[in-house]
């Protein structure tokens, strides 16, 4: 065991003693929060709970090595760490458990995530950055196991970029790249592919990352023998250990109850990672989980009596207590006083948090009861309304659902009646919904001036003698302008660097701007996105390339659960304006055909989904996105890189607006809505239709999320009275999404004289070859005949049946 002299770092014994006892108090407070938290769930005051009991002591050690400017990417056991760095109080802990929607009282997520998900605030109220070098930083947690790992890679890589790339304004973000990214994960979650992908990528990149594995031998109810080869994650990872000839990891092992050695181990890890930019893995063994996995079950069901006895003997807090007494730091009586004070403080915090949570809801209850009394006295159904009023009044601890549900049910009994207090009830319901709904629904996208939709369009401009060039050249030269103007921009992905991407849209840019700014990566889509998320959270402007849209499936979990929800789950207190560059549409074959739109639309709410029809539009999107704060996916047309376009003279400055459609051709008979590569087929077909007297209006969606914010499509439908959506996604995918927007959001049904139509791909991916594309996705002939059929129904004499 580490000696007191070495541990104390030359501070006086009195100061050392005070520090140890302070740590013990934090451990006791955290443990009491776990115990009382479970009780609150079981008594119904909270919905669900996962707590950090059994992991207190190693988290105290980690907190000692954690410095301002550092970042955490952890999981839902880390409450002790957050308490130790002063970023969560017991009262806030319980506010999270109760899902208090006030961000000031529940700063972790304003009740949007269950307790145990931790965050610090990176943004001011206006969306601008705080000085992240002067505060402790925690990226916002997510629940999916190992989901915190890809982001951790990016948080660590940011330090490397800040240290090695010149010209970046690091004022609020870094001090010479000295910041360490600290990750935590349970031993069982290391079985996930995301863990291994991150481990490998960090070893390749050599970034300042310290991963702590809290090992209590179980994953929920499943023992390590079913989780990990050799039942020992550090043993099977020892091939990653660095040596004199090869880069790799520093791998450390320490007992989770050994306070002195834990402190020494974390200090060592901090120094190596911070100074050398080497990843560290700390395997923290012999930990326990005193209350089992969560409030949904009891660990007595799956742990043997012998294991339970061992856990009682090796509880890290109990071992810490024994060490304090054995070392002469404090007597049993002193520790008893600390324990009693911890219990008292936590109980008071719990009570205060509950009363604070309940008070405004009780106020609404009282208001509504009074209103219902007046309504009941005037309604012919007063007896039924009185029953509702009495039911609501009897609820001692109401929820907002209880209150609003009673109000809305009461209003039903007044159908057909008209009196003053009915109007008061109706207004109260409307006001309540208007004020309450945003507590649960705001900040899916940025709500400040940084919103991508606030960036104004700048059209492409051309010289009179503008050359016709391959679309890829426009992209390349625009990326060159971006990289020159914005030193904080980084582009990385598979084949992105040395060869300038598979379609040469980055040709020569690595040689010009350096290997750190235009970089190749391994074949590992999830951590490519993770790199982007982490670096964006730290103030850089990454462009992460997924080579083909189909490959986004490897990363969709991270995009959906982490990137898309970040701004929402922090109620606007963190942002990651990552740009994901990919390509799809009309490529031959099952695996590159790009029919994932419906899935992305459903799974990535919170991310802009942009579908430019050519490379000039794509270049404009990149320029727009770099001025905004929302993340985005840009799907370039794979068959457009070699198509000729006029070379703009304002590359780097032109901007394509987000959420705005463009009318490509005006017409009077039918509105055709499409996007991407299919739009070019629609354009040509519209010309063919003119020859037989059908004048179609063609609209390019451009942006699927957000969609047509100006409602220009319904204006077109009002003129043509007919609409058809043509899409290469499978039936029920993007075409159904677009139709829903036009009919249910824009209310276009009131202008329709014909049934709205969708024309999509077959319900399978395209078979290989030109014929596979022709028979799998809408062809020019399919589009022509579908439109003709609509016009045949309108006027059979003018358009007799075709076939």
N, C-alpha and C positions, 0 to 999 in steps of 0.2 A: 504493500500500500504506500502511496506517495507520502513523503514526510511533510509535516506542517511547514517547515522552513521553505521547501521548494514550492509548495502550493501557495504560500502567502506572498510570493514575489516581493519580499523585503518590506512589506508593510508591517506596522506594529501588530503585536498579538491582540491588542484591544480592538484595532480596526478589523483584523482578520476574524476575530470572534464575532463582532457585530455583523460582519458580512455573512458568516455561516448561519447565524441565528436568523438573519433576515431571509436567507434562502429557505430555512426550515419553516418559517412562518408562511412564505409563499406556497411551499409544498402543502402545508396543512390547509391553507385557504383553498387551494385548488382541489385537494381531495374532498374537502367538505362541500365544495360546489358540485362535484361529481355525485356525492352521496345524496345531497338534497335535490339535485337536478333529476336524478332517477325517481325520487319520491314524487316530485312535481308531475312527472309524466304519468306515473302509476295512479295518481289521484285525479288525473284528467285536466290539470291546468296547462299542460303542454302536450304537444302532439306526439313527439318522438324524441329520443335522446341518444347520442353517442358521446362518451366522455373520455377524458384523458387520464383517468386514475390508473396507477401502476407505471406511468411514464414520467412522473414528476421530476425525479432527480436528474436523469440525463438531460432533460429540457432546461433545468437550471444551469447545468454546465454549458450547454449550447448557448444560452442567453449571455453568459459571461464572455464568450468569444465573439459574439455578434456585435458589430459596430454600426454606428450611424452611417447611412449610405448603403449598407448591406441589404440583401433581399432574402426573403423566405418564400419558398414554394412548398407547402406542406399539406397536411391532411387533418382530419377532424379529431385528432388526439392531442393537439398541440396547445391546449389552453394554458398549461403551466408556463410554457415559453412566452406566450403573449402577455401573461400577467407579469412575468419576470422583466420583460423589456418595457413594461408600463403602458401597453397598448390595449389592455382590456381590464376592467375592474369587475369585481363580483356582481355589482349591480347591473353592469352591461352584459355580463354573462347570462344573468337571468332574464334580462330584457330580450336577449336573443332567443332564449328558450321559449318565452311567451310570444315571440314573433311581433314585438312592438314595431309599428311602422314608422316611428319617428327616428330619423337617421341620427339625430343628436343624442338620443337615448340608447339607440341600438346601432352603433356605428359600423357593425360588421356587415349588415346587409339591409337594414331597415325592415327586418322581418321577412325578407324574400327567400332566405335559406334557413334551414333548420340550424339550431345552435351548433357550435363547433366548427363553423366555417369562418375563417378569420381574414381580415384585410386591414390595411392602413390606407388613409386617404392621400392620393397623389395629386388631386386636382383641387383648385379653388372653386368657389361657386360659379364663377364665370367660365369654367372649363380650362383655365390656364394652369400650367404646372406649378406645383409647390417646389421648394428647394429640397429635392430628394436626398441630397448629400447631408442635410442637417437633421434628418429624422430616420428612425428605424422603419424599414419598409417590408410589408408583407403583400405579395400578390394574392388576389382573391381566390380562396379555395373552391374546389368543386368536389362533388361526392364520388364520381366514378373512380374506381380503384386504379392507381398508377396514372390517372389523368393529369396529375400535377407534374409529372416528369418531363414531358416535352417542353413545357413552358420554362421549367427550371434550366434547361439547356440554353434557351435564349437569354434568360436573365444573366447567366454566367458569361455567355459570349459577348454580351454588351460591354462588359468590363474590358475584354480583350480589344474590342473595336475602339472603345474610348482611349485605351492606352496606345494603340498602334496606328490609328488612322488620323492623319493630320487635318486640321481645318474645321473640325466639329466644335461647335459652341457647347462646351460641357458644363456651363455654369451651374445649372440646376440638377445635373445628372451624374456627375462623376468627378472624382479627384484622382486623376492619372490612372484610372482603371483599377484602383485599389480595392474595389468593392467585391465581396464574396457573395455568391448565391448559395443559400443553404436549403437543402431539400430534406424532407422527412417522408418516410413511408413505412408501412407495416411489413413485417417479414413475409406474410402470405401474398401481399400485393406484388412482391418482386417476381411472382410467377407470370405476371402480365407481360405481353410483348412490348408494351410501351416502356417498361422498365429496361428491358434488355436493349431495345433500340436506342434509348437515351444513354445508357451506360457506354455502348459502343461509340456513339457519336461524340460524346464528351471526351472519350479517350483519344479519338482522332483529332478533335479540335483543340485539345489541351486548354481548357478554360477553368477559371477559378470557381469550382463547384464542390460543395461538401454535402454528401448524401448520408443521412443518418437512417439506419434501418432499425426500427424498434422491434425487437425480436422477443415475443412472448410464446413462441412455439405453436400458435394457433392462428387460423384464418377463419373467423366466425367459429364454427364448431369443428373445423377440419384441422387435424394435426399436421405439423410440418412434414411428416413422412409422406403425406399425400401431396405436398405442395412443392417441395424442393429436393433435388437430387442430393444425397448425402445428408439431408436435413440441415444444411448449413450453406447459406448463400455466399458468405465470404470465402468459404472453402472452394466452391465451384467457380468463383470469380478470380481466384488468385492468379490465373493466367494474365490478368490485366495489370498485375503489379509491375510497376516500372523498374528498370534496371539501368546499368551504366550505358548500355547500348541502345535501349529502346524507351520511347515515351510510353506512358501508361498512367496508372493510378497509384496513389499511395493508399494502401489498405490497412486499416487499423481495427483492432478488436478491443472491447472493453466490457466489463460487467456493468449492467444497468443499475446496480445498487451501490456501486463503489464510487462515492462522491468525489473523493480526492483524485482518483485516477481518471474519472470522467472529466474533471476540470482540466487536468493536465493534458489529456488526449485532445480535448477540443481546442485548447490553446495551441497545441502543436499543429493541428489541422488548419487552424486559422492562419497561422504564420506561413505554412507551406503554400496554401492556396492563394493567399493574398500577395505574397512576394513572387512566387514562381509561376503562378497561373497553371497549377497542376490540379486535376480533379482528385478528390479524396473520398474514400468510402469508409464510413465508420459503422461497423457491425456492433450494435449495442445488444448484448446477449443477457439472458437470464432475467428478463423482465416479466411482469405479471399483469393480469387484467382482472382486478378484484371483483368487478361486477359483471364480468362477461362482456360480450361484444357490444350489446346495445340494450335498450329497454324492452326489446321485443322477445327476450328469452332469458333463461337462466343458465349460467355455465355449469351448474351442478348436473345438468342433463348429460353433458358430454365429457366432463373431466372426472377422473378417478379420485377417490378419497385421498390417495397418496399424492396426486398432483395438487389437489387443493391444499393439503397440509404443507407441501413444499412451497406453494405460492404464499401462504401465510408467513412462512419462515423467511422468505426472500422478498417480501414486499419492500420496495426501494425506500419508502418513507420510514418503515420500521428499522431497516438496516442503517439508514442515515441517522436516525435517532440514537441507535446503539453506538455508532461511531462518534457522535458528538459527546456522549457521556464518557466513553472509553478514552477519548482524547483530552478530557478535562476542559472542554470548551464550555460546557454548561451542566448543571445538575438536573436530575429528574424533575425536581420541583420547578425549575425555570422552564423546562420544556412543557410541563403540564400547564403552566400559566399561558404559554404561547398557544398551546392547543385549545385551551378554553377560549382565549381571545379570538382565535380563528373561527371557532364555531359560532361565537356570538356575532362577530362581524358578518359572517356569511348569512346567518339567519336574518340579521337586520337588513342586509342588502337584498335578500330574497323578498322580504316583506315590502321594502320600499319599491322594488322593481314591479312587483305585482300590483300594488296600490296605484303606482304611477301609470301602469298599463291600463288598469281597469277604470280609472277616474273619468277620462273623457267618454268612455263607452257608457258608463253609468249616467253621465250627464245627458247623452242622447236618449237613453232609456227613459229618464224622467221627462224629457221634453216630449217624447212620443206618447207616453202614457197620458199626459195632459191633453194632447191633441186628440187622441182616440176617445177620451172621455167626452169631449165636446162634440166630436163627430157622432158618437153613439147616441147622444141626447137628441140629435136632429134627424137621424136616419131611420127609415122604416124597418131596417134590419139592425137596429140598435142592440138587440139582445145578443146577436152573433158578434158584433164588434166589441161589445162589453166582455164577452168570453175571451176574445183575443187580447183585449187590454189587460184583463186579469191574469191571463197566461203569461204575458210579457212581464207584468209587475212581479210575479212570483219567482222569476229567474234571479237568483242572487248574484251570479257572475255571468252576465250576458256576453255574447259575442256580437260583432257588428252584423253578422248574418242573422242572428236571432232578431235583432231590432228591425232591420230592413225587411226581412221576410214577413214579420207581423204587420208592418205598415202596408206592404203591398197586398197582402191578403185582405186586410181591412178595407182597402180602397175598392176591391171587387164588390163588396156588399153595397156600395153606393152607386153602382152602375144605373144610369137613368135618372139619378137625382141631381139636384143643383142647389147647393147652399154654400154659404161663405166658408164654413169650417172644412167642408170637403176640399175646397180650393187650397186651404191652408195645408191639409194633409198631402194633397197632390204636389204642391210646391216643396213641402218638406222632403218628400221622397226624391224629387228631382234634384234638389240641392244636396241631399245626402249622397246620392250616387255620383253627382258631379264632383263633390269634394273627396269622396272615399275611393272611387275607382282609380285615380292616379296613384294612390298609395301602393297599389298592387300592379300597375301597368305602365308607369312612366319610365322614361330613360331606356327604352329598347334601342333607340338611336340617340345620338347627341342632341341636346335641346338648347345648346348655346350657339353662338355665332360660328362655332366650329363645325356645325352640321354640314355634311357634304352637299346637301341640297341647297345650301345658301351660297355656294360658289357660282358665280354668274358665267354664262356662256361667252366664249370668245371664238368666233367662227374661224375656220381655216381661211387664210388669204393666200393669193397666188400672184406671181409675176405673170405678165402677159405671155412670156415665153417659157412658162413652167414646163419642166420635163415630165414625161410619163416614166415612172420608176416602179420597180417591184414594191409591193406593200411592205415587205420586210425592211426595205431601206428607209422608209418613213419611220417605222418603229425604231430601227437602230439609231438613226440620227436624233430622234426625239429622246431616246434613253441617254444618248451621249449628252444632250443639252441638260437633261435632268441631273445626271451625275456630276456634270461640271458646275451646275448652279447650287446643288444641294449636297454638301459633303456628308450629311447624315444619312443619305440614301444608300442602301445596300441591295444588291440583287443576287440571289443564290438559288441553286436547284440542280437537278441532274442534267449534265451536259451544258450548263449555263455559262461556265467560265471559259475554258480553253478553246472550245470550238464555237463559242458564241451562240449557243442554243441550237437545237436540231434544225431550226428553220432560219438560222443566221440573223435573227432579230437583235442579237447582241454582238455581232461580228466585230472583233478587234477591240472591244471595250475592256476586257480584262487586261490586255496589254497596256491600254492607255490609263486605266484608273486603278489598277492593282488587284491582286488576288484576294484581298480581304473585302473589297467592295463589289467585285463581280466574281462570284465564287462557285466552284463545283462542289456538289455534295454527294454523299453516298445515295444508294437507292433506298430511301427511308422517308416516305412521304409524311408520316405523322410527326417526326421530329423536325422536318423542314418547316412545317407549320408551327411547331413549338418554338423553333428558333425565332421565327417571325413574331409570334405573340410576345415572347419574353423581351426581345429587343424593342418592340413597339411600346411595351409597358414602361420601358426605361428611357423613352424619348427619342429613339432612333426611328428612321423611316424605312423599314425593310420592305422589299418586294420579294415574296417567296414564290418560286416557280414550281408548279406541279405540271409535269411534262405534257400529260394529256388529261382531259376532263375525266376520263374513266378512272384514272389513278387517284382521283380525289376521294374515292371510296376508302382508300387506306387511311385517309386523314379526316374523314367526315366526323368521326366521334370527337376529335379535338376541336374541329371547327364548330360543331354543333354545341358541345357541352361547355367549352371554354371560351373561344373567341366570340361566338354569337351572343353569349349571355353576360359577358364581362361588364359592360356598361350598365346593363339592367340589374345584375345581381349586386352591384355596388351602389346602386341608385345614383349613378353619375360620378362616383368618386375615383374611378380608374377608367382608363381608356387604352385601347391597343389598335391604333389605326393601321393595321396590317393590310397590305395589298397582296392578294393572291393572284398571280398571273397563270393562266392555263389556256388550253386551246381545245377545240372540239368542233362538232358539226360535220356531217356529210363524209367523214372518212370511211373507207370501206372496211367491213369486218366487224365482228362482235366486240372486240376489245378496244377499239379506238373510235367508236361511232358517236360517243357523246350524247347518250340518252339518259342523263342523270338529273335533268333539270327539275323534274317533279320532286325528286328526293331532296335536292339542295333547297328548293323553295320551301319545303316542309321543315327541314332540319336546321336551316341556317337563318331563321328569323333573327334580325339584329345585325346581319351582314348585307351590304348592298350586293346585288347580283346583276352584273352589267354584261350586255350581249351586243357589242358593236358589230356593225355589218361590214366594216372595212378597217384598215389599219390606221387611217387618218382619224376615224372616230375613236379607235382604241387609244391612240396616242393622246387625244384630247381627254379621255377618261383618266389616264395616268396623271396628267398635269392637274386635273381637277382634284383627284383624290389626295395628292400630296399637299393640298392646301386645307384639307378637311380632317376631321377627327374620327370618322366612322370607318370600320373595316370594310373591305370589298373583295369580291371575286370578279375578275375580268376574264371573260371567255372569248378569246380571239378566234377568228374563223380560220380553221386549219388549211382550208383550200384557198386562202386569200393572200398568202405570203408572196406568191409569184404572179398574182394578178396586178395589172398596171393601174396606178393611181397618179394623179397630178401631185407633184411635190409642193407642199405648202412652203411659204416663206416665213412662217411664224411658228416653227417647231419650238417646243418648250414653253410657248405662250398660249397656243390655242387650247380651248377648254370645251369639252363636251359636257353639257348639263346633265345632272343626275335626276332621274324621276320625270324626264320630259320626253315625249314621243316626237317623232318627226314625220310629217306628211311628205312622202316621196313623190306621189302622183295624185293630183286631185281628180275626182270623178263624181258621178251623180247616181249610179245604179246600185252599188254595193260597197261596203267598207271592208277591205281586206287587211287583216292585222297579222304581222309576222315579225321575225327578227333573225339575226345572224345570217348564215349561208342560205337558208331557205328563202329569205327575203329576196335574194337575187333571182331565184326561180319565179317567185311571185311577180316581181317587176316585169320580167320577160313575158310571163303569161298575161299580165294586164295589157301589154301591147298587142298580143295575139287576140285578146278578147275585143279590142277596139275594132278589129277588122270585121267582126260580125255584129257590131252595134252594142256591145256591152261596155259601159264606161265605169271602170272600177276605181275607187280611191284606195291608195296603198299607203299604209302607215307602218313605220318602223318603230317597234316598241322601245328599242335601245336599252332600257333599264327595266328589269323585271321586279327587282326590289330596290327602291320603292317603284311603284307603278303609276305612270300617268297622273302625276299630282295635279296637273291643270285640267284634268278631265277633258282632254281634247278629243278623245275617241268618241265620247258620247255626242259631241258637237258634230262629228262626221256622221254618226248614225242618225242623228236628227235630220240630216240632209238626205242621206241615201235610203234610210228606213230598212236597211238590211246589213248584216254583219257576218263575217266568216273569219275564224282564227285558223291560220295554217301554221303547223308546228311539226318539227321532226322528232319531238319527244313522244313517248308511248302514250296511248289513250289515257285520259284522266290525269295527265301530268301537267305540264306548263299550259297546255291549251285550256284545261279545265280551270286552272288558276286565273288565266287571263279572262275567260268568259265570266267567271264569278265576279271579278273586279268590274267588268263592263256592265253586267246586269244588276248585281246586288249593291255595288258601291256607287256606280255612276247612274243607276236607274235607267239604263238605256232601253229596257223592255217597253217603256211607254211610247217609244218612237218606232217600234218594229212592226213592219207589215208582213214579214216572213219569219219563220222560225230561225233563231240564231244557230249557226253551224260551226262545228269544229272539224278540221281535217288534220289528222295526226298520223304518226307512223303506225305500223302494225304492232301488236302487243308483244313483240319480241325484238331482240337486237338485230341489226342488219346482217344478213348473210354476206359472205365474202365476195368481192369483185363488183364490177359495174352493174351486173344484173342483180346482185344482192341488194345494192343500194336502190335500184329502180323498183324492185318488188317489195322493199321493206319500208321505204320512206316516201313521203309525198313527192311525186314526180310532176313535171310540168303538165303532163296529160291528166294526171289525177286532179290537179288544181283546176285546170280548164274545165273538165267535165263536171266537177263538183259545183263550180260557180254557174256553169251553164244550166245545171239541173235546178238550181234555185231560180234562175230567170225563167226557165220553162214553166215552173209552178206559177210564177207571176203572170206570165203571158205566153200560153201554149201556142198561140197563133204566130207570134213573132219568133218564138224559139221552140220549134217542134222537137219532139223527143229525139235525142241523139242516138241512143242505142238501148 
